[in-house]
Amino acid sequence: MAADLHLDTGKYFDRRADFFRDHFDKGLAYDAYVATGKEQHQARWREMEPKITLDAGQRARLAALDRQVNLLVLSGTWCGDCVRQVPILRRIEEASPAVTLRILDRDANPELRDELRLSGAAKVPVAVFLNEDFFEVSRYGDRSLAAYRAMARNQLGPACPIGPTPLGEDEIRDGIVEWVNEFERIQLLLRLSPYLRERHGD
């Protein structure tokens, strides 16, 4: 590796790489994580899973990913937003050999919870995209644009209805599109990374 590419000492480094690696190593695969929830919470996850499907184009895009993406997700089995989104990440992991998903409970991991606060709040889910060296590439959370649009229709404006409205099929589909697009964006960022291109000779 060229001198200016030495990790931790040169041009490319992330001082939190060991922090993220340690938490990733503690993280659970999807099914093991869901199994930690209470029975009524597990039932909600299992009910959502069949609703999450990728079309042929999305599967092809994900199968073509070749830079390693380590995805660390802070979640709660009790969290409705997690129930709606984390199964999407499981489908993406199934479709791409380049993606490894690990999940941690927010309340059991206070250091990670505080590192990943959004707008000052301890939100879930929050996904941290990490490269093969566990450098942070991006983070994404706590709700998709589709979910926020649905919430805005429900909660904002003078004639907003009272009470939450479940996401419909269109919102679920739009959420899947958003996540797949984000994975493509991250992959392109990694494919164009100078130090990774030098490492992989491409």
C-alpha positions in Angstrom: 0.0 0.0 0.0 1.3 3.5 -0.9 2.7 5.5 2.0 -0.1 8.1 2.0 -2.7 5.3 2.2 -1.5 3.8 5.5 -4.6 3.4 7.6 -4.7 5.5 10.9 -1.5 7.4 10.0 -2.0 8.9 6.6 -4.6 10.4 4.3 -7.3 7.8 4.9 -8.4 6.9 8.4 -11.4 6.8 10.7 -10.6 7.2 14.4 -13.8 5.3 15.2 -13.0 2.3 13.1 -12.2 0.1 16.1 -15.3 1.3 17.9 -17.5 0.4 15.0 -15.7 -2.9 14.4 -16.2 -3.9 18.1 -19.9 -3.2 17.9 -20.3 -4.9 14.6 -18.6 -8.0 16.0 -21.1 -7.9 18.9 -24.0 -7.5 16.5 -26.6 -10.2 15.7 -27.7 -11.6 12.4 -31.3 -10.8 11.5 -33.0 -13.9 12.8 -31.0 -14.1 16.0 -31.9 -10.4 16.7 -35.6 -10.8 16.1 -35.6 -13.8 18.4 -34.4 -11.6 21.3 -37.8 -9.7 21.2 -40.9 -10.5 23.2 -43.3 -12.9 21.6 -45.8 -10.2 20.6 -43.0 -8.1 19.1 -41.6 -11.1 17.1 -45.0 -11.6 15.7 -45.0 -8.1 14.2 -41.6 -8.7 12.5 -42.8 -12.0 11.1 -46.0 -10.4 9.8 -44.0 -7.8 8.0 -41.4 -10.0 6.4 -43.6 -11.5 3.6 -44.6 -7.9 2.5 -41.0 -7.1 1.7 -40.1 -8.2 -1.8 -37.5 -7.1 -4.3 -38.3 -6.9 -8.0 -36.0 -8.5 -10.6 -34.3 -5.2 -11.3 -33.5 -4.5 -7.7 -32.2 -8.0 -7.2 -29.9 -7.6 -10.2 -28.6 -4.3 -9.0 -27.8 -5.7 -5.5 -26.3 -8.9 -6.9 -23.8 -6.7 -8.9 -22.4 -5.0 -5.8 -18.8 -6.0 -5.3 -17.4 -3.7 -2.6 -17.9 -5.1 0.9 -20.5 -3.2 2.9 -20.7 -3.9 6.6 -24.1 -2.6 7.8 -24.4 -1.9 11.5 -28.0 -1.2 12.6 -29.2 0.2 15.9 -32.7 -1.0 16.5 -35.4 -2.1 18.9 -37.6 -5.1 18.5 -40.4 -3.1 20.0 -40.0 -0.3 17.4 -42.6 0.1 14.7 -40.2 1.9 12.4 -37.7 -0.9 12.8 -40.4 -3.5 12.0 -41.1 -1.6 8.8 -37.5 -1.1 7.7 -35.0 -3.6 9.1 -36.7 -6.5 7.1 -35.9 -4.5 4.0 -32.2 -4.6 5.0 -32.5 -8.4 5.5 -33.8 -8.8 2.0 -31.0 -6.6 0.6 -28.4 -8.7 2.5 -30.0 -11.9 1.0 -29.7 -10.4 -2.5 -26.1 -9.2 -2.3 -23.0 -11.3 -1.3 -21.2 -7.9 -0.6 -23.5 -6.9 2.3 -23.2 -8.2 5.8 -25.9 -7.0 8.3 -25.5 -6.9 12.0 -28.1 -5.5 14.5 -27.8 -4.3 18.0 -30.4 -3.2 20.6 -30.3 0.5 21.3 -31.0 0.3 25.0 -28.3 -2.4 25.6 -25.6 -0.4 23.8 -25.5 3.2 25.3 -22.2 4.1 23.7 -23.4 3.3 20.2 -26.8 4.9 21.0 -25.1 8.2 21.9 -22.7 8.1 18.9 -25.7 7.7 16.6 -28.1 10.3 18.0 -30.0 12.2 15.3 -31.0 15.8 16.0 -30.1 15.1 19.6 -32.5 12.1 20.0 -31.7 8.5 20.5 -33.5 7.3 17.3 -34.0 3.9 15.8 -33.4 2.4 13.4 -30.1 4.0 12.5 -28.0 2.2 9.9 -24.3 2.9 9.6 -22.6 1.9 6.4 -19.1 0.8 7.0 -16.5 -0.2 4.4 -14.2 -3.2 4.6 -11.9 -1.3 7.1 -14.9 -0.4 9.2 -14.6 3.3 8.2 -17.9 5.0 8.3 -19.2 5.7 4.8 -22.7 7.0 5.7 -25.5 6.7 8.1 -29.2 6.5 7.3 -32.2 6.7 9.7 -34.6 7.0 11.4 -37.4 6.9 8.9 -37.5 6.7 5.2 -38.8 9.6 3.1 -41.9 7.5 2.3 -42.6 7.1 6.0 -42.1 10.8 6.7 -44.5 11.8 3.9 -47.1 9.5 5.3 -46.6 11.0 8.8 -46.8 14.5 7.4 -50.1 13.7 5.6 -51.4 12.4 8.9 -50.0 15.0 11.4 -49.4 18.3 9.6 -51.9 20.9 8.4 -55.1 22.3 9.8 -57.2 19.3 8.8 -54.9 16.5 9.8 -56.6 13.3 11.0 -56.2 12.1 14.6 -54.1 9.0 15.3 -51.5 7.1 13.3 -52.2 5.7 9.9 -50.4 2.4 9.0 -48.1 2.5 5.9 -49.9 1.2 2.8 -48.4 -0.9 0.1 -47.2 2.1 -1.9 -45.3 3.5 1.1 -43.7 0.1 1.7 -42.7 -0.2 -1.9 -41.3 3.4 -1.9 -39.3 2.6 1.3 -37.8 -0.4 -0.5 -36.9 1.8 -3.4 -35.2 4.3 -1.1 -33.1 1.7 0.6 -32.0 0.0 -2.6 -31.0 3.4 -4.1 -29.0 4.2 -0.9 -27.1 0.9 -1.3 -26.3 1.7 -4.9 -25.1 5.2 -3.9 -22.9 3.8 -1.2 -21.5 1.2 -3.6 -20.6 3.8 -6.1 -18.9 5.9 -3.4 -16.8 2.8 -2.5 -16.1 1.9 -6.1 -14.8 5.4 -6.7 -12.8 5.6 -3.5 -9.1 6.2 -4.5 -7.6 4.0 -1.8 -10.0 1.1 -2.4 -9.4 1.3 -6.1 -5.6 1.1 -5.5 -6.1 -1.8 -3.1 -8.3 -3.7 -5.4 -6.5 -2.7 -8.6 -9.6 -1.4 -10.4 
